[in-house]
């Protein structure tokens, strides 16, 4: 199979998995590796099957019903409740967007010099123009190519010395201190890995793909179910596997370099990249910087687009990246607002790492009611017909919900 034909087969599951490793996620994983060494590697191993379950459920909801997640949630919860969830999603995503854009600008500044805020504004403009003015069926091909930038982080590990025995223990034996800081970091890792914006994005992208291919929802065309649900299964396993593999290597690399050399406090993604240079050499530094820019260009449209889908469905606006701007003004207005406000985050006095980690913590908290609503939707024959979530999906979906809720409650108790 040629590279071109492979990218044609990559769908929403792979793009969603790649977008999960955005610069804010990179910062959180870097902070975890720098602070705890190999101690939290188990978190990205544990969350892989959990991610597969919840992301395949969100994709299933979109493909079966032909509607996004927020639209389906309105059938379960009162509109004000869904509105609060969408508002929280907007706040968390805006902070994420600002932190991502800032990290991208800083990466360019480290490489060639110049004004970081100018580069940040240019990246914001590029993401906005690309999202608003390029039709989805063309824009998605750009997103697919950007997923390959993630492999930069896998390459870094071959430039440093690794104690693989310690890596194995860190990956298989859960361990962390029962302290407020430690539990907050665990919630941040969980929140940046299993983020609510990914659910909204993947369910809506299934609807986009369905409309772009002139296909009907599975409720109307059940004969397509074996092919479509099979596709969702394999590409979600692949996408989430790639996402967690990259997260694993980010944490592993910073543990083997920064933590091993006594650098346990990382303030930003660009600081992590800069700190790697004297320890692991120019090659690691360049790969890390390229990865920040590539994943940022991928993640910012996903962050802005996911909240636009949710808001559009909440207010019954026309939604979709295939629509021209004049026919979906509210939808594209939310995208523009999220990106513009993200620039404001970059220009503000917010401490970068606090913004990054606390946005992940917010995701780790608000994901719980979103998961509850999603699991109820996916289990209702009234909405899903014969295509309700499988027994395995329901088991892992509710286990994920319990795990996220337990971590959040433990964090608040320790505080």
C-alpha positions as CSV (number, residue, x, y, z in Angstrom):
1,X,0.0,0.0,0.0
2,X,1.4,3.4,-1.0
3,X,1.7,6.3,1.5
4,X,-0.9,8.2,-0.4
5,X,-3.5,5.4,-0.3
6,X,-2.7,4.9,3.4
7,X,-3.5,8.5,4.2
8,X,-6.8,8.2,2.3
9,X,-7.8,5.4,4.6
10,X,-7.0,7.3,7.8
11,X,-10.2,8.6,9.3
12,X,-11.5,10.5,12.3
13,X,-10.1,8.0,14.8
14,X,-6.5,8.5,13.7
15,X,-6.8,12.3,13.5
16,X,-8.5,12.4,16.9
17,X,-5.7,10.3,18.5
18,X,-3.0,12.6,16.9
19,X,-4.7,15.7,18.1
20,X,-4.7,14.4,21.7
21,X,-0.9,14.9,21.8
22,X,-1.1,18.7,21.4
23,X,1.6,21.0,22.9
24,X,-0.4,21.3,26.1
25,X,-0.4,17.5,26.3
26,X,3.3,17.5,25.6
27,X,3.9,19.9,28.5
28,X,1.8,17.8,30.9
29,X,3.6,14.6,29.9
30,X,7.0,16.4,30.1
31,X,6.1,17.7,33.5
32,X,5.1,14.2,34.6
33,X,8.4,12.7,33.3
34,X,10.5,15.5,34.8
35,X,8.9,15.4,38.2
36,X,8.4,11.6,38.7
37,X,10.8,10.0,36.3
38,X,9.4,6.7,35.1
39,X,6.9,6.7,38.0
40,X,3.8,7.7,35.9
41,X,4.4,5.7,32.8
42,X,1.6,3.3,33.9
43,X,-0.9,6.1,33.4
44,X,-0.6,6.1,29.6
45,X,-0.6,2.3,29.5
46,X,-3.8,2.1,31.6
47,X,-5.6,4.8,29.6
48,X,-5.1,3.1,26.2
49,X,-8.0,0.6,26.4
50,X,-10.0,3.3,28.2
51,X,-9.5,5.7,25.4
52,X,-10.3,3.2,22.7
53,X,-13.6,2.4,24.5
54,X,-14.8,6.0,25.0
55,X,-13.7,7.2,21.6
56,X,-15.2,4.3,19.7
57,X,-18.4,5.0,21.6
58,X,-18.4,8.7,20.6
59,X,-17.7,7.7,17.0
60,X,-20.5,5.1,17.1
61,X,-23.0,7.7,18.3
62,X,-22.2,10.0,15.4
63,X,-22.2,7.3,12.7
64,X,-25.3,5.5,14.0
65,X,-27.5,8.6,14.6
66,X,-26.1,11.1,12.0
67,X,-25.9,13.7,14.8
68,X,-23.1,15.0,17.0
69,X,-22.6,14.3,20.7
70,X,-24.2,17.5,22.0
71,X,-27.3,17.0,19.9
72,X,-27.7,13.5,21.3
73,X,-27.1,14.8,24.9
74,X,-30.0,17.2,24.5
75,X,-32.2,14.1,24.5
76,X,-30.9,13.0,27.9
77,X,-30.2,16.2,29.8
78,X,-32.1,19.5,30.1
79,X,-30.7,22.2,27.7
80,X,-29.3,24.3,30.6
81,X,-27.2,21.3,31.8
82,X,-25.8,20.7,28.3
83,X,-25.2,24.5,28.1
84,X,-23.1,24.4,31.2
85,X,-21.0,21.5,29.8
86,X,-20.5,23.3,26.5
87,X,-19.5,26.5,28.4
88,X,-16.9,24.6,30.4
89,X,-15.7,23.0,27.3
90,X,-15.2,26.4,25.7
91,X,-13.2,27.7,28.6
92,X,-10.9,24.7,28.8
93,X,-10.4,24.6,25.0
94,X,-9.7,28.4,24.8
95,X,-6.9,28.0,27.5
96,X,-5.6,25.0,25.6
97,X,-5.6,26.9,22.3
98,X,-3.7,29.8,23.8
99,X,-1.1,27.6,25.4
100,X,-0.7,25.6,22.2
101,X,-0.3,28.7,20.1
102,X,2.2,30.2,22.6
103,X,4.2,27.0,22.6
104,X,4.4,27.0,18.8
105,X,5.5,30.6,18.7
106,X,8.2,29.9,21.3
107,X,9.4,26.9,19.3
108,X,10.0,29.0,16.2
109,X,11.7,31.7,18.3
110,X,14.1,29.1,19.8
111,X,14.9,27.9,16.3
112,X,15.4,31.1,14.3
113,X,14.9,34.0,16.8
114,X,12.4,36.8,16.5
115,X,9.2,37.9,18.3
116,X,7.4,35.0,19.9
117,X,4.0,36.9,20.0
118,X,4.3,37.7,16.3
119,X,4.8,34.0,15.4
120,X,1.9,33.1,17.7
121,X,-0.4,35.5,16.0
122,X,0.7,34.2,12.5
123,X,0.0,30.6,13.6
124,X,-3.4,31.6,14.9
125,X,-4.2,33.3,11.6
126,X,-3.1,30.3,9.6
127,X,-5.2,27.9,11.7
128,X,-8.2,30.3,11.5
129,X,-7.9,30.7,7.7
130,X,-7.4,27.0,7.1
131,X,-10.3,26.0,9.2
132,X,-12.8,28.6,7.9
133,X,-11.9,28.9,4.2
134,X,-10.7,25.4,3.2
135,X,-13.5,22.8,2.7
136,X,-13.4,19.9,5.0
137,X,-12.6,17.2,2.4
138,X,-9.4,19.1,1.5
139,X,-8.5,20.3,4.9
140,X,-8.8,16.8,6.4
141,X,-6.0,15.7,4.1
142,X,-3.7,18.3,5.6
143,X,-4.6,17.1,9.1
144,X,-3.8,13.5,8.1
145,X,-0.3,14.5,6.9
146,X,0.3,16.4,10.2
147,X,-0.2,13.2,12.2
148,X,3.2,12.0,11.0
149,X,4.9,14.8,12.9
150,X,4.1,12.9,16.1
151,X,6.7,10.3,15.3
152,X,9.4,12.9,16.1
153,X,8.9,12.0,19.7
154,X,9.5,8.3,19.1
155,X,12.7,9.3,17.4
156,X,14.1,11.2,20.4
157,X,14.3,8.1,22.5
158,X,17.0,6.7,20.3
159,X,19.3,9.6,21.0
160,X,19.5,9.0,24.8
161,X,20.4,6.2,27.2
162,X,17.4,4.3,28.7
163,X,17.3,2.0,31.6
164,X,14.6,-0.4,30.2
165,X,14.2,-2.3,33.4
166,X,13.1,0.8,35.2
167,X,10.9,1.7,32.2
168,X,9.1,-1.7,32.5
169,X,8.5,-1.3,36.2
170,X,7.2,2.2,35.7
171,X,4.8,1.0,33.0
172,X,3.4,-2.0,34.8
173,X,3.5,-1.0,38.5
174,X,1.2,1.9,39.4
175,X,2.9,4.1,42.0
176,X,2.5,7.7,43.1
177,X,2.5,9.7,46.4
178,X,-0.8,10.3,48.1
179,X,-0.3,14.1,48.1
180,X,-2.2,17.0,46.6
181,X,0.5,17.8,44.0
182,X,0.9,14.2,43.0
183,X,-2.8,13.5,42.6
184,X,-3.3,16.8,40.7
185,X,-0.6,15.7,38.2
186,X,-2.3,12.3,37.8
187,X,-5.6,14.0,37.1
188,X,-3.8,16.3,34.6
189,X,-2.4,13.3,32.8
190,X,-5.8,11.6,32.8
191,X,-7.5,14.8,31.7
192,X,-5.1,15.6,28.8
193,X,-5.3,12.0,27.6
194,X,-9.0,11.4,28.0
195,X,-10.3,14.9,27.1
196,X,-14.0,15.8,26.5
197,X,-13.2,17.8,23.4
198,X,-12.1,14.6,21.7
199,X,-15.5,13.0,22.2
200,X,-17.3,16.0,20.6
201,X,-14.8,16.2,17.7
202,X,-14.8,12.5,16.8
203,X,-18.6,12.1,16.9
204,X,-19.0,15.2,14.7
205,X,-16.3,14.0,12.3
206,X,-18.2,10.8,11.7
207,X,-21.2,12.9,10.7
208,X,-18.9,15.0,8.4
209,X,-17.5,11.9,6.8
210,X,-21.0,10.5,6.4
211,X,-22.3,13.6,4.6
212,X,-19.1,14.0,2.5
213,X,-19.5,10.5,1.2
214,X,-23.3,11.0,0.7
215,X,-24.1,8.2,3.1
216,X,-27.0,7.8,5.5
217,X,-26.9,7.2,9.3
218,X,-26.7,3.5,10.2
219,X,-30.2,3.8,11.7
220,X,-31.4,4.4,8.1
221,X,-28.9,2.1,6.4
222,X,-28.2,-0.8,8.7
223,X,-26.6,-2.9,6.0
224,X,-23.6,-0.6,6.2
225,X,-23.1,-1.4,9.9
226,X,-20.5,-4.2,9.6
227,X,-18.2,-2.2,7.4
228,X,-18.6,1.1,9.2
229,X,-18.4,-0.2,12.8
230,X,-15.4,-2.4,11.8
231,X,-13.7,0.7,10.4
232,X,-14.4,2.7,13.5
233,X,-13.0,-0.2,15.6
234,X,-9.6,-0.6,13.8
235,X,-8.9,3.1,13.3
236,X,-9.8,4.0,16.9
237,X,-7.4,1.3,18.2
238,X,-4.7,2.6,15.8
239,X,-5.3,6.3,16.6
240,X,-5.4,5.9,20.3
241,X,-2.5,3.5,20.2
242,X,-0.4,6.1,18.4
243,X,-1.5,8.8,20.8
244,X,-0.6,6.9,23.9
245,X,2.7,5.5,22.3
246,X,3.8,9.1,21.7
247,X,2.7,10.2,25.2
248,X,4.7,7.2,26.6
249,X,7.8,8.3,24.7
250,X,7.5,12.0,25.7
251,X,7.3,11.0,29.4
252,X,10.0,8.4,29.0
253,X,12.4,10.9,27.2
254,X,12.0,13.6,29.8
255,X,12.4,11.1,32.6
256,X,15.6,9.8,31.1
257,X,17.0,13.2,30.5
258,X,15.6,16.0,32.6
259,X,14.6,14.0,35.7
260,X,17.9,12.0,35.6
261,X,19.8,15.2,35.6
262,X,17.9,16.9,38.4
263,X,15.7,19.1,36.3
264,X,12.3,18.4,37.8
265,X,10.4,21.7,37.2
266,X,9.4,22.4,33.6
267,X,7.6,25.7,33.0
268,X,6.7,25.3,29.4
269,X,7.0,23.0,26.3
270,X,9.7,25.2,24.8
271,X,11.7,24.9,28.1
272,X,11.5,21.2,27.9
273,X,12.8,21.3,24.3
274,X,15.6,23.7,25.3
275,X,16.6,21.6,28.3
276,X,17.0,18.5,26.1
277,X,19.6,20.2,23.9
278,X,22.6,20.1,26.2
279,X,21.6,16.6,27.5
280,X,20.5,14.8,24.4
281,X,22.0,16.9,21.6
282,X,20.8,19.0,18.8
283,X,18.9,16.1,17.2
284,X,16.6,15.6,20.2
285,X,16.1,19.4,20.5
286,X,15.1,19.8,16.8
287,X,12.7,16.8,16.8
288,X,11.0,18.0,19.9
289,X,10.6,21.5,18.5
290,X,9.3,20.2,15.1
291,X,6.8,18.1,17.0
292,X,5.5,21.0,19.0
293,X,4.7,23.0,15.8
294,X,3.3,20.1,13.8
295,X,1.0,18.9,16.6
296,X,-0.1,22.4,17.3
297,X,-1.2,23.0,13.7
298,X,-3.2,19.8,14.0
299,X,-4.7,20.4,17.5
300,X,-5.8,24.0,17.4
301,X,-8.4,23.5,14.7
302,X,-9.6,20.4,16.5
303,X,-9.9,22.2,19.8
304,X,-11.8,25.2,18.2
305,X,-13.8,22.9,15.9
306,X,-15.0,20.6,18.7
307,X,-16.5,23.4,20.8
308,X,-18.0,24.9,17.7
309,X,-19.8,21.6,16.9
310,X,-21.0,21.4,20.5
311,X,-22.3,25.1,20.5
312,X,-23.8,24.7,17.1
313,X,-25.8,21.7,18.1
314,X,-26.8,23.3,21.4
315,X,-28.3,26.3,19.6
316,X,-29.5,24.4,16.5
317,X,-27.1,26.3,14.1
318,X,-25.9,24.9,10.8
319,X,-22.7,23.2,11.6
320,X,-19.9,21.6,9.6
321,X,-16.6,22.4,8.0
322,X,-18.0,21.7,4.5
323,X,-20.3,24.7,4.9
324,X,-19.1,28.0,3.4
325,X,-18.7,30.7,6.1
326,X,-21.8,32.7,5.1
327,X,-24.0,29.6,5.6
328,X,-22.7,28.7,9.1
329,X,-21.8,32.1,10.7
330,X,-22.5,31.0,14.3
331,X,-20.4,27.8,13.9
332,X,-17.4,29.6,12.4
333,X,-17.9,32.5,14.8
334,X,-17.3,30.2,17.7
335,X,-14.1,28.9,16.0
336,X,-12.9,32.4,15.5
337,X,-13.7,33.5,19.0
338,X,-11.9,30.5,20.5
339,X,-8.7,31.2,18.5
340,X,-8.8,35.0,19.0
341,X,-9.3,34.5,22.8
342,X,-6.5,32.0,22.7
343,X,-4.2,34.8,21.5
344,X,-5.3,36.8,24.5
345,X,-4.2,33.9,26.7
346,X,-0.8,34.1,25.1
347,X,-0.6,37.8,25.8
348,X,-1.8,37.6,29.3
349,X,0.3,37.2,32.5
350,X,-0.9,33.6,33.0
351,X,2.0,31.3,34.0
352,X,2.4,28.9,31.0
353,X,2.7,25.6,32.8
354,X,-0.1,26.5,35.3
355,X,-2.4,27.3,32.3
356,X,-1.4,24.0,30.6
357,X,-1.7,21.8,33.6
358,X,-4.8,23.4,35.1
359,X,-6.6,23.2,31.7
360,X,-5.8,19.5,31.8
361,X,-7.1,19.3,35.3
362,X,-10.4,21.1,34.3
363,X,-10.7,18.5,31.4
364,X,-10.2,15.8,34.0
365,X,-13.1,17.1,36.1
366,X,-15.7,18.1,33.4
367,X,-15.1,14.8,31.5
368,X,-17.0,12.9,34.2
369,X,-20.5,14.3,33.6
370,X,-19.8,14.3,29.8
371,X,-18.9,10.6,30.1
372,X,-22.0,9.8,32.1
373,X,-24.2,11.5,29.5
374,X,-22.4,9.8,26.6
375,X,-22.7,6.4,28.2
376,X,-26.4,6.9,28.8
377,X,-26.9,7.9,25.1
378,X,-24.9,5.0,23.8
379,X,-26.9,2.5,25.9
380,X,-30.3,3.7,24.9
381,X,-32.1,1.6,22.1
382,X,-34.4,4.6,21.7
383,X,-31.6,6.6,20.2
384,X,-29.2,3.9,19.0
385,X,-31.6,1.2,17.8
386,X,-29.9,-2.1,17.4
387,X,-26.5,-0.4,17.5
388,X,-26.2,0.3,21.2
389,X,-22.7,0.2,22.6
390,X,-21.3,-3.4,22.9
391,X,-21.0,-5.0,26.3
392,X,-17.2,-4.6,26.2
393,X,-17.6,-0.9,25.3
394,X,-20.1,-0.4,28.2
395,X,-17.8,-2.1,30.7
396,X,-14.7,-0.1,29.8
397,X,-16.7,3.1,29.3
398,X,-18.2,2.9,32.8
399,X,-14.8,1.8,34.2
400,X,-13.3,4.9,32.6
401,X,-16.0,7.1,34.1
402,X,-15.4,5.6,37.6
403,X,-11.6,6.0,37.2
404,X,-11.8,9.7,36.2
405,X,-14.4,10.4,38.9
406,X,-12.3,8.7,41.6
407,X,-9.1,10.6,40.6
408,X,-11.0,13.9,40.7
409,X,-12.6,13.2,44.1
410,X,-9.3,12.1,45.6
411,X,-7.6,15.3,44.3
412,X,-10.2,17.5,45.9
413,X,-10.1,15.5,49.2
414,X,-6.3,15.9,49.3
415,X,-6.6,19.6,48.6
